[in-house]
């Protein structure tokens, strides 16, 4: 199993919460850092004095986004975690310093929401993607779907409900990935937000008792997975948290979700047969989702 990263657990989004997160990130770094280690870094601005940092970590001064990002890098905190808290505390948007335009991806996938309906004969999922343009003129983006089957291209159908149209489908030679290019119908300006809503329709015989997504970028702020079971309630529902794909496959193949694991947590199913879990700042390359086990 993948070791679970230790992060500060915060109950709010105030400047005091951000200050606590900054202090804990510094203290929990390997090795632990002193204020002077950050304040005296030769590549950092000279305005980051020991006194200034002390006030920031006590919540007496609001740090700049540049300083918060510096904490992330110096303490090896997951990219997007501290800067995301800064956004929530200040109400401003963090914009990272971008490399030359030719190296910039057109879009940042900021949030993904997956609403999966397993209550009917044919499983479907509504996927909502919130994108932020990194450059002027961005008018399309690509999504990769991994269906983990030799007939990936025919195992599911995908359609755009809002926010664009699919202009190209291509099954990649390596692996079971299908690439869909979505044209938004207009060019966006740098920093502009765009939402795309998709519907996935699955073949029931090819569907396994879990629903997952894998993040491609550390800049994703959150992922939300919802499963609607209807009248066919499972015996147990659990959250899949930050597993590599091969580990998810091995675990589910063993059909042992009752075994204790820090990577799996029980999920409540409400009276309508709906279970949902929210993931804050998913890490790139890891798999998240919801799994269930029938009686």
Buried (B, 14 or more C-beta within 10 A) or exposed (E): EBEEEEBBEBEEBBBBBBBBBBBBBBEBBEEEBEBEBBBEBEEBEEEBBEEBBBBBBEBEBBBBBBBBBBBBEBBEBBBBBBBBBBBBBBEEEBEBEEEEEEEBBBBBBBBBBBBBBBBEEEBBBBBBBBBBBBBEEBBBBEBEBBBBEEEBBEBBEBEBEEBBEBEEEEBEEEEBBBEBBBBBEEEBEBEEEBEBBBBBEBBEEBBEBBBBBBBBBBBBBBBBBBBBBEEEEBEBBBBBBBBBBEBBBEBBEEEEBEEEBEBBEEBEBEEEBBBBBEBBBBBBEBBBBBBBBEE
